[in-house]
Amino acid sequence: MGNGESSYHRFLNGDKGAFSEIIDIYRKNLIFFINRYLNNLSLSEGLAEDCFVELIVHPHRFNFKNSLKTYLFTIARNKAVDLIRKNRLSMPDGEELLLNASEDYVEFEEEIFKNEEKKLLHSSMHKLNSDYLTALHLIYFEDMSYEMAGKVMKKSRKQMENIVYRAKIALRTVLEKEGYKYEG
């Protein structure tokens, strides 16, 4: 049982302080993930809070068969997609995300991506389509397995393998256009 799951288990058994551990573990990454859909940091923060509230209000829905991280990111994706549908928002393209980034988001992003190579990778990823961007984010930034990422994106393992393969090719093309040279 991972750190998040053990904290949640302790919370369910009455240790109210354990919930703050869950928030500390997942909050920033969850906001960052949601913001990829909404391109609005304050909305993303609000939806992240809603995801944590979901854990408190409906504790029986998490069955401990998957990781708590997978469960939270699935809730986050569903809430973001529902908000987009409900408000007829469009999911921003990668370049649109860069053009419309708020100052808060830029600061938030800079905190996560400190060195130049990571910034180049991150800005290049935003030029990919949303499925590619989401898949790469879940696999490489959130260290999820193909199965876990597939559950979040509602895809099979094979579909995730194909998406990640295509996303890597697309990302390599974008990076090469940006002047990044591969060694090897």
Salt bridges, closest charged atoms under 4 A:
ASP15 OD2 - ARG10 NE 3.24
GLU21 OE2 - ARG10 NH2 2.63
GLU54 OE2 - ARG61 NH1 2.52
GLU54 OE1 - LYS79 NZ 3.84
ASP82 OD1 - ARG85 NH1 3.87
GLU109 OE2 - HIS122 NE2 2.43
GLU109 OE2 - HIS126 NE2 3.85
GLU111 OE2 - LYS28 NZ 2.21
GLU142 OE1 - LYS69 NZ 3.35
GLU142 OE2 - HIS137 NE2 3.15
GLU147 OE2 - ARG157 NH1 2.95
GLU161 OE2 - ARG157 NE 2.95
GLU176 OE2 - ARG172 NE 3.34
GLU178 OE2 - LYS127 NZ 2.41
